[in-house]
Amino acid sequence: MKAITAKRPEAEKPLTRSETMARVRSRDTSPERAVRRILTDLGYRYRLHRADLPGTPDIAFIGRRKALFVHGCFWHGHNCARGSRAPKTNPEYWRTKIARNRARDLDVAAALDRLGWSAMTVWECELRDVAAVSMRLALWLR
């Protein structure tokens, strides 16, 4: 009888920077899906990724004229531990990129305000406390 030997998988090569960045998604992220689940549980109906609004909000409440953005802490420079983390490679590039993202977020909020819309941001780190986010959303959507 032959002995069965399992083949060892070859060591996976590390991903290149572009392969890593290609895996980062801007739509249907885990934090965004979590917020949508909260909103559905609260009984609200919404529209996703309205390209006709400034900034293409992640979630839009058309009748209420409210736009909701779900931001990743790193990508939008939040003041939490994850958001204030600075990459070790090419730090100047990342500093300017995140600064541009923050400036764009302010411009989008101002543009929505000029159109008579109210904008709110839910940060990725806030989703650790689902009850607090749920309460905040319910109050904002009244």
Buried (B, 14 or more C-beta within 10 A) or exposed (E): EEEEEEEEEEEEEEEEEEEEEEEEEEEEBEBBEBBBEBBEEEEBEBEEBBEEBBBBBBBBBEEBEBBBBBBBBBBBBBEEEEBEEEEEEEEEEBEEEBEEBBEEBEEBBEBBEEEEBBBBBBBBBBBEEBEEBBEBBBEBBE
